[in-house]
Amino acid sequence: VKGDGKNISTVVKGGALTVNLNKDVDLGKDGSVTTGNTKVSDKGVSFADSLVNLTSNGLDNGGNKVTNVKAGDVNANSTDAVNGSQLYATNQNVTNVQNEVAKGWNIEAGTVDGGKVFNASKTKVAMSDTVGVKAGKNIEITQDGSNIAIATSANPTFETVTTESVKVGKGDNTVAIETVTDKHGRALKVSGADGKSETRINNVADGKADNDAVNVRQLRGVAQNVANIDNRVSKLDKRVRGIGANAAAASSLPQVYIPGKSMVALAGGAYSGASAVAVGYSRASDNGKVILKVNGTANSAGHYSGGVGVGYQW
């Protein structure tokens, strides 16, 4: 008697035959082993009168529960099975989150740094509600996907603005405007980018009220008027100095004093830089009681004067 060499082997010893079953049994592709209701074959493990099967593709438990499962590790790399108690804890957490979400949130507009809010009241917002943001005057809202940007308009318009200082422009073209208090009270200071250099204010309208600012055109007009007055004063000064010179020259003319005689006289005079010459004629009556005097003057300013007089003495 000889075994097949795969699953059964025989040994003859001392006239006795021993048949052995190998510890590793290979029944081939079509072979199987059945013990009780359990059958083990090339297809896997199956159970009589049951839908439970264990094959190389996995376990088909036939709709039955898998009980007494140890809690598996729960982490990012775990491939362990989890049991009911672990799922229960997860479900409780999900339920708690759902309950909190169902309550919604209260939203209310608030103020920052002294701002103003109109028609503000608490409003409940549910998970499925949409909260919108409206742009008020001088506000721009831009949406890029889930991002919302709120900014002040590039060209805002205001009725009034209260501030200590304002900067206009960029870089070297910046103009700083600020209110300052000096010994004369409140004043407006306009300076360059460094806050110190001088700057111009352009396109200023003509001032009308007593406390209006004036522009260069008005100042030039005033300067021209002053120049005209100065010119007239200068001319008047020349005339006055010429008159003074004329008077000095005329008063220096000698006159006749002998009865019945005549005199022609010449005299000069000066006054405050002006000069004059005078020519005169005088005659005394035969009895010496009446004297006639005539004179004419010319000064360095080109002006002339003349005079005549008669006198009676006794």
KAWORA-V728646 format. One record per backbone hydrogen bond with DSSP energy under -1.0 kcal/mol. NH is the residue of the N-H (numbers start at 1). CO is the residue of the C=O. Records with the same first field share a line. If there is no record, write none. Layout:
# KAWORA-V728646
NH: CO  CO
This chain:
# KAWORA-V728646
5: 8
9: 20
11: 18
13: 16
16: 13
18: 11
20: 9
22: 7
33: 40
35: 38
38: 35
39: 46
40: 33
41: 44
44: 41
45: 54
46: 39
48: 37
50: 47
53: 60
54: 45
55: 58
58: 55
60: 53
64: 61
87: 83
88: 84
89: 85
90: 86
91: 87
92: 88
93: 89
94: 90
95: 91
96: 92
97: 93
98: 94
99: 95
100: 96
101: 97
102: 98
103: 99
104: 101
105: 125
107: 123
123: 107
125: 105
129: 126
139: 136
140: 151
142: 149
144: 147
147: 144
149: 142
151: 140
153: 138
166: 177
168: 175
173: 170
174: 171
175: 168
176: 191
177: 166
178: 189
179: 164
180: 187
182: 185
185: 182
187: 180
189: 178
191: 176
192: 197
195: 192
212: 209
219: 215
220: 216
221: 217
222: 218
223: 219
224: 220
225: 221
226: 222
227: 223
228: 224
229: 225
230: 226
231: 227
232: 228
233: 229
234: 230
235: 231
236: 232
237: 233
238: 234
239: 235
240: 236
241: 237
242: 238
243: 239
244: 240
245: 241
246: 242
247: 243
248: 244
249: 245
250: 246
251: 247
253: 250
260: 285
261: 258
263: 282
265: 280
267: 278
269: 276
271: 274
274: 271
276: 269
277: 298
278: 267
279: 296
280: 265
281: 294
282: 263
283: 292
284: 261
285: 290
288: 285
291: 311
292: 283
293: 309
294: 281
295: 307
296: 279
297: 305
298: 277
299: 303
300: 275
302: 299
305: 297
307: 295
309: 293
311: 291
313: 289
